Amino acid sequence: MTDRRELGRFLRARREALRPADVGLIPGGRRRTPGLRREEVAMLANISTDYYERLEQARGVNPSEALIGALARALRLSTDERDHLYAVAGYQPPQHHSADGYADPGLMHIVDALTDTPAQIVDELGTVIVQNAAAVALLGPLANRPGREGNGAWLWFTHPSGRGLYPQEDHASLGRVIVADLRAAVFRHGPHPAGEQLVNDLLERSEEFSAIWELGEVATVRSARKTLLHPHVGRLDLQCDVVLSPSTGNRLFLYRPQPGTDAAERLEFLRVLGHQTFTT
């Protein structure tokens, strides 16, 4: 059962303990009360302000487990604070390295600080949790999609028409990298129900995935050279660096230009183009 009073009290306390800069927001004018505004937390969690206000005021709403994960991410909760939020909401705290939409606050701080470098956080199974504006401009909006529509393996093998961002000659090797990384994640910490279900569903949906899965390859993605064919800026030769959070299994993917190429200029043009699109 949800302890509405403690839930509301805890949400309010964590909101008031944060500054706009802590979550990548511009302060903007004088504030009569400390911390974030309710509408700011609601925006970060992708819910309505009215719904969030009712949660803080303990007024008869039972948040879903997915929403609790979104609130933990929006409020930059530590793993202990996240577990407390789940408990007072009436849910079992997630196991470590679970795919619950939670983002490591340290990695979130890095993403908030990066404006020119495309960066995104993915969970252990390869689902995109958070993107900065530069990553959205580069790779498209992948965070906060329903179901598995933000999972890299699911998109690659069930929506192959979306592979146009990568050269045709790289498709086979990229598919093997995705499968090897997924196998490493599913078996790394013992039973992984969400990972096992994802694999079983992919085996049913994709003959290509099934064939690669049978190869038995296992390798965690850490750093790799990427070539992207962007529809607006053309070919981009990039280095994808990966920063791991050992406590959560989250990974931060950073995309930087390869030295000796014109990728830096093309990324700058993409950043300006994306800014114009967002402001419009």
N, C-alpha and C positions, 0 to 999 in steps of 0.2 A: 504494500500500500504506500501511496505517496504521502510523505510528511510535508504537507503544503506549507505549513508555517516555517519549518526549517529550510525548505527549498527556497521560499521567497526571501527569507532573511539572508541565506547564503548567497543567492544571486545578487541581492542588493549590496552586500558587503564587498563582493568581488568586483562589481561594477564601480563602486565608489573608490576602490583602491587603485584603479587604473587611470592613467592619463591618456589623452588622445594619441600622443606620440608613442605610447606603448603598443598601440595596435595599428600604427601606420596612418593615423588620421591627423589632419591639420587642426589645431585648436580652434581657431575661428571665433574671435570675440570673447567677451567676459562671460564667466560661468558663475551662476549664483550658488551652485552646489558642487562639491568635489567629485572628481571622477568623470566617467563617461555619462552621457545622456542615455536614457532608455531607448530612444530611437536609434542611437548609434549601435547599441548592442543588437537591437532587432535587425538592423541592416547587415551587420557582420554575420548574424546567424541565419539570414535570409528568411525572416518571419515578419509578421506585422507588428507594429509598435503596440497596438491594442492587446494582442496576444501575449506579448512579453510583459506588459504592465500587469495583466491578470495573474501571470506567474509570480511576479514579485509581491503582489498583494494577496496571494493565497486565495484566489477567488475561483474555486471549483473547476480547474482544468487539469487534466492528467496528461503531461507531455509524453510523446512517444520516445522510444529509446533512441531513434535517429535524431530527434530534436535535442536530446540531452547531449549527444555527441557534438552537435553543431554549437550548442551553447558553451560546452567545454572548450571548443576551438576558439570561439569568438572572444571568450574571457581569458584566453591564454592560461588555462589552468595547468598546474603541475599534475603529475600522475596521481599523487595523493589527493589533491583537490578534485580531480576528475572522478576518482573512485568514490569520494564522499558525495559528489553531486549525483552519481548514479544511485548510490545507496538511498539517499533521502527521496529520490524520485521513484523508488520502489523496484529498482533493477539490480541484478547482480553486476558488480563492477566488471568491466571487460578483462579478459586475460591479457597478459602482456603480448604485444605483437598481434593483437586482434585487428580485424578490418572493421572499425567502428566509426570512421570519419573523424577521429581525433587527430590533431596535428601537434607535434612537439613544439612547445612555446619557444625554445631556442631557435629552431629552424624558422618558425614564424617570424621571429625578430629579424632574421637575416633577409627573408623575403620582403618584409616591410621596408627595410633599409635600401633594397635594390630597386632602382628605377630604370636604369638603362640596360641592365642585363636580364634577359629572360630567365625566370626561375619558377619552379613549381615543386610542390611537395607531393609525393605519392606514398601510399601505404605499402606494406610488405607485399601485397598481391598485385601491385601496379595500378591501383586506382588513384586518379588524381584527386587530391583533397583541396589544395590551394594553388592558385596561380597569381602572379603579378600581371600588370597590364601588358608588359613586354612579352610575356609568355603567351598571353591570349592572342596578341597580334601575330606572334610567330606560329603558334600551333593550333589556334582556335580555342573557343571556350570549352574546357573539359571538366572543370571542377563543378561540384553541386549538381551533376546530372542525375536523373533518376535511375534507380537500379544499377545495372552494370555498364551504363552508357559512358562512364568515365574511366572504365578499366581498359588498360592498354591491350592485354591479350584478347579480351572479348571483342574490342573494336577491330583489331587486326584480322581476326579469323572469322568473324561473323559479318563484318562490313568491309569486305576487301576493296570495295569501290573507293574507300577513303584513303587508300595507300598512295594516292597521287602526289603526296608531299615528299615522297622518297623516290629516287631513281629506280626504274624497273629492275636493273641489274643487282640492286641491293635487297630486293624483296625476300629472296630465299634465305640469305644469311640473317636478315633481321628477324624473320620468323623463327629461326632456330635459336637466336639470342633470347627472344621473348619466352619461348618454351623452356629453355634451360634455366632462365631466371625464375620462372614460375615454379618449376620443380624444386629448386633450391628453397624457395620460400615455404612451400607446402610441407616439406619434410624436415625443416630445420629445427623445429621446437616440439616434435612429437605430433599428436593428433591436431589437425587444423580443419575443423568442420567446414568453415567458409571456403577455404582453399580447395578442399576435396570436392565440394559441391561445384565450384567453378570448373575444376578439371573435368568432372563427370559431364557437366552440361556442354563443355566445349567438345568433348569426345563424341557426344551425340550430334552436335550441330555442324562440326567441321571435319571432313575427311583429311584435309591438309594438316590440321592440328593433330589428329590421331596418328598420322604417319610420322610426324616429327616427334610426338610423345614416345612412340615406340623406340626411337633411337636411344633413349635413356640418357641424354646429355644433361648435365647440371653445371651451372656457372652463374654466379651472382654478378649482375651488371654493376661495375664500379666506375669506369671511365671509358669513353669511346669517341672516336671521330665520327661525325655525322655530316652527311650531305643532304640538304633539303632543297626542294624545288618549290619555292614559294610563289604563289600565283601573282603577287604584286611586285616583288623585288627580285625574282629569279633565283639563280643558284646561290646557296649559302654553304660555305665550308666552315663547319663549327666543331668545337671540342665540347663534348658533354661531360662535365665533371659531376661526381656524385658525392654528397656528404651524408653520412649515415648517423642516425640517432640510435645508439645501442639499446637505450631503455625502451624505445617505442617501436623500433623497426622502420620508422619513417625514413624516407630518403629525400634529400633536396637535390634536384637536378638543375645545374647551372649551364647555360649555353653561351659560350664565348667564341669570338672569331678565331679562326686558325691563323697564326702568323703567316705573313707573306701572301694573303689573299685579300680580296676587296670586301670580305664579309663585314668588317667593321662599318664601312660606309653604307652598305646595304641595310645593316641592322639599324643604323641611325635614321635612315630614310623610313624604315618600317616603324620605328618608334614615333617619328613625327606624324606619319600617316595614321598610326593607331591613335595618337593623342587627338588628332583632328576628328577622327571617327567617334571617339568616346565623348568629346566635348559637344559634338553635334547631337 
